[in-house]
Amino acid sequence: MATDSVYVSNTTNLQKYLDLPQHGKVIAEYVWVDADGGTRSKSKTLPKKVESLADLPEWNFDGSSTNQAPGDNSDVYLRPVAYYPDPWRRGDNILVIAETWMSDGKPNTFNFRHDAAVLMEAHKAEEFWFGLEQEYTLLDAYGWPYGWPRNGFPAPQGPYYCGNGTGKVFCRDIVEAHYKACLYAGINISGTNAEVMPAQWEYQVGPCSGIELGDQLWMSRFLLHRVAEEFGARVTFHPKPVPGDWNGAGLHSNVSTKAMREEGGMKAIEEAMEKMSKRHAEHMKVYGEGNEARMTGRHETASYDKFSWGIANRGASVRVNRAVAEEGKGYFEDRRPASNADPYQITGMIVETLCGKVEGADMVAKASEASEAADDIPAETKH
């Protein structure tokens, strides 16, 4: 029987149980990235407090139920790579980011972290720093942005960006809860704000060095979904959730190397622009799905098919902050990635383009392999 009811957790009742003693045991919530660019998780009881990654055992899951493996070889293994305090269970309980691996000792087809980590380790002398700006939209149970008329549209864009007050912002309680959850978990969230389209928000993670950025951004996404779940809301990272004269959603990526941050760093930034201009098509292949609808040259975006860069130009593929240009050193902002892009692919691709390929890691080939694998898994083996 169909129902329109929305379940919202009873936090008062839940808290009575969350406060119960655990007699020295610890709950670890293993989180991984699935084949569809989402997060999955399952809980494991551990005998004692976790002091290091070495205390976290390898685990596994049914990959045929997540489209990450066929039914006749469905075991996918979880290898912990980072862990964070759990803002719900608290105490010594933790959240764990894990890579996905197969029984033959090879990374799962959808394990983009592996290739990115290989690249960053090979080029660690460059000392890459990343900061990503995650935009997203909050939807109601019917899949419509919160605060929007059921059979129409709100007033045109203008009063919503960084807005305050009823009718200008929606779901601030979810945003605030997510912000505090990230801080508790040790995520390097550096800020948040209402975005140009009503019910659209942004938060920033970083700066983080190397592969750490991808780990933290994925965990922040998991936290956002979990928080929204308690409020009965849905989160979409679609780059163009509403067609028409509305801003899309991106994952603007701020990047610097040691050379860019030092005196004369503007020269290193200009050299980076030259390298990135030659691989624009390759970057777009890993910068998210549905990005063509967002990157139209309007609504603060560049053309999907053409690379450009400029000083303080939000209509360019890559923007260099005016203060950076004046100081002659700093970072650049790649504005091309869509909001649903994988941060491991974004950061890995940038390192590969600026520093060169490394044996055992190829970001474009990995993405193509994953796309083909998703199409090849027989429907009858999927749960």
N, C-alpha and C positions, 0 to 999 in steps of 0.2 A: 504493500500500500504506500503510495507516494505521500510525502509529507514536506511541508515548507518550514518545519520547526528547525531552530538552530540551537545546538547544544553549547552552552557556555559553562565552563567548569565552576564548581562551587568551591572557591578557594578557602572559605572558612572551614568547611568540613575537611577538605584535603589537608589543611595545615595541622589538624589534630594528629594525623598519621605521619606527616613528614617530620614531626618533632619527636617521634618515638625513637628510643635508643636502638643502635644497630649492633651492640655487643662486639665492637672492634672490627666488624666487617665493613667493607667499602663497596659502594656501587659505582661502576664505571659504565658510562653510556658511550658505546662505540658509535661514531658517526662516520659515514663515508659518502662519496659522491656516486650517484647512480648513472645509468646510461642516458637518462633524459635531462641531465643537468640539474638534478634536484638532490636533496640530502635524504638519507635513510639512517636509522639508528636502531640499536638493540642494547639491552642492559645485561651486565655481567657482574656477579658478586665476586669480590676479591677478598682474600683472607686478612689483609692488612693495608695500612695507609701506603699509597704509592709515593715513593721518594724520587724515582727516576723512570725513564722509558723502559729500562731493563726490568722493572717490576711488572710491566704490562705484557701479558701473554698474547701470542698470536691467536686469532679466533677465525671463524668462518661463517658464511651465510649461504643461502640458496640463491645463486646468481640467476637461475631461470625465472625467479619471481621478480627480478629487477631488470630484466632484459640485458644482463651482463654476461650470461652464459647460456648455452643450450641445455635442455633437460637431461641429455645423456652424459653431460660432464658439468654438472651444475655447481660443484663446490668452488666458492671463491673465498680466498683467505684475506683476513684483515690484519695488516701489520701496522701497529701504532707508530705515529711519527711525532705527535705533539699532544699535550693534555692541558686542561684548564679547569679551574674550580667550577662546580656545578651550582648555578644561582638558584635552582629550585630545591634540590636535596641538601645543598650546603654541607657544612661539616667537612669531612675528608673526602666526600664524594666528588667525582670528576667527570668531565666530558673529554672524550678522546677522539682525535682525528686519526683516521687510519687509511693507509693505501690499500688498494685491492690487487691481489696477486692470484695467479692460477697454480694448479697442482704441479705443472711442469717447471715451476720456478721462474716463470716469466710474468711481467706485469700484465694485469688485465688490460684488454683493449681500450677500456675507458679510463685507465689510470694515467691521466695527463701530468700528474704531479711528478712521476718518475722521470720523464724526459726533461721537464723543467729543472728538477733538482740536479740532474747530471750536467746540464748546461751551466747552472749557477755555480756548481762546485768547480767546474773547469775554468770558469772566469771569475772566481771569487776575488782575485787581486783587483778587479775593477771596482769593488765595493758598491754594488748597486743598492740604491734605496728606492722603494716604491711607496706610493700613497694612492689608493683608489677611492673614487667617489661613487658610492652605490646609490643609484636612483631606483625607486620602486613605487608601485601604486597599490593602495589598499582597496579591496573590493568587498561588497556585501555578499550575503549568501546566494544572491542571484547572479553574481558575477559583474555587477555594475559598480563603478567607483562610488565610494561613500560620499554622501552629500549631494549627489547628482539627482535631478528629478527623474522619476521612474520612466517617463516617456518623453524626455527632452534633455536639454543641456543647461548647464549653469551659465551665468554671465561670462562674457569673454575673459580671457586671460588678462591679468594686470594686477588685481589686488591680492592674489594668492601667494606669490613668492615671498617667503619670509614673513607671511602675514600673521595677524593676530585678530581674534574675535570671531564670534559666531557668523557663519556664512562665508568666512574666508579660509578657515582651516578646519580639518576634520580628522578625528582619531588621534588627537595629540596624546591621549592616555596610552595608546599602544606604543607610540614613538618614545615617550618618556620611560615606559617600562623596559623597552628594548635597550635604550641608552644605559640604564642602570644595570641591566643584566650583562651587557657587554663589559662595563667597567668592573663588575664583580668577577667576571670570568677572566679578567686580565687581557681582554682584547684592547688593542691600542686604538680605540675609537677616538677620533680627534674632534668630532663635532656632528651636528645634525641641523637640518633646516627644512621648512616647507618649500616645495618646489613650485614651478610656474603653473602646472596644471592642478586644479583642485583634487585633493585626495592623493596627490603625488608628493613623496618625501625623498630626502637624501640623507645619508650619513657617510662619513669619511673614515677610512681605516688607514693608519700609517702616520708617519713614515715607519716602514719596517724594512729590514735588510733581507735581500734574497728571497728564498722560498718561504720564509716566515709570513710574508704578506698573504700569499695564497692560502696558507693554513688558517690565518686569522680571519680572512674575509669569508671563507667557507663556513667557519664556525659562527661568524656573525650572522650569516644567512640562516643557519640552523636555528640560532637563538631567535631571530625575527619570526620565523614560521611558528616556533613553539609559543612565543608570546602572543602572536595573533590568534593562534588556536584557542587560547584561553578566553579571548574576547569574541570568539565566533566570527572573526574576520579572515579573509583570504588575502594572500600576498601574491602579486604578479610582478615578475621581472621582465615582462614582454616589452620590447623597445618601442612599440607603438600600440599601447593598449586600447586607445580610442582613435579611430581614423578621423581625419579632418584637420581643422585649424587648431590643433592642440600640440603642445610640445611632447616629444617622445621621451624615452628614458635611456640614459647612457651609463657607462661605467668609466668615466674619465680617469685616465691613468697618468699619474705624475711620476716622473722618472728622473733619476740623476745618478751619475757615477762620481767617483772621487775626483776625476779630472774636471768634471763639470762644476763641482762645488768649489774648486780651488781658483786662485787668481788666473784670469785668462780663460775661464771655463766656457765662455761664450763660443770660443773657437771649437771646442769639443762638441757643443750643442749643434753648431752649424754642420760639423762633420757627420753627426748623427742624423741630421735631417737629410743629408745627401744619401746616406745609406738606406734610410727608411723610404725615401722616394722611389728607390729602385725595386722595392719589394712590397709595394702597396697592395697588389692583388693577393699576395700570399698572406699578408696580415688580415685582409678582409675575410679570408677563408676561416680564420679562427677567432674572429672578433664578434661572434654571436649570430644567432638565427633571427631572421626577420629584420635585419638591419637596413635592408634596402628601403623599407617603408619609413624608417626614421631619418636616414641620411639623404635628404632631398635637396639640400642647399638652403632650406628654410628652417625656421625654428632653432636657430643657433647650431646648425649642422653644416658640414661641408658636403660636397658631392660624393656619392658612394664610389664612383668610378675614377676619381681623380685625386691625386695627392696634392696638398698645399700646406704651407705653414706660414705663420706670421706673428708679429709682435702684437699682443693684446687683441688678437682677432678670434672671436668665438665662432666665426664662420669658416675657419680653417680646419684642416685635418688635425694639425698639431699647433697648439698655441704656446708661445713663449710669453710669460708674464712680463709686463712692462718694467717692473722693478728689477727683474732678472736681467733684462737687456741693459738697463741703466747701470746696474752694478757690475755687469760683465761676467756673471757667474750665477750658477743655481741649478735649475731643473727645467724640464719641458713637460707639457701636458698633452698626451695623445687623447684626442676627443672622439676618436672613431669607435672604440669598443661599445657594443650594445650592453644594456643593463643585464642581460642574461648570459653574457660571455663568461667563460671559465677563467678565473684569475690566474690559474697555473698556465693556461695557454697564452694569455696576454703577456704576462711577465716573461715566460719562457721564450716567446716569439721575439720580444724586444731584445732580450739578451742575445739570441741567435743572430738577429739582424745586425746588431751593433758590434758583436764580437766574433762571429763566425760559428759554423756548425761544429759539432762534436760527435765523435763516433758513439753510436748507441742512443742518440737523441736527434729526432727530426720532427719539429712541431707540426709542419704541414702534412707529412706522411702519416703521423700518428692520428691526426684529425681525419684524414681520408680513410684510414684503416677502421677507425671507430664508426664512421658513417656507413661504410660497407658492411661492417659486422652487425649493426643495428638492423639493416635491411635483410641480412642473410639468416638471422635466427628464425627458424620455422615457427609459425604462429602456434602450432599444436604443442610446442615445448614451453610456451610461455604460460604462466599461471594467470 
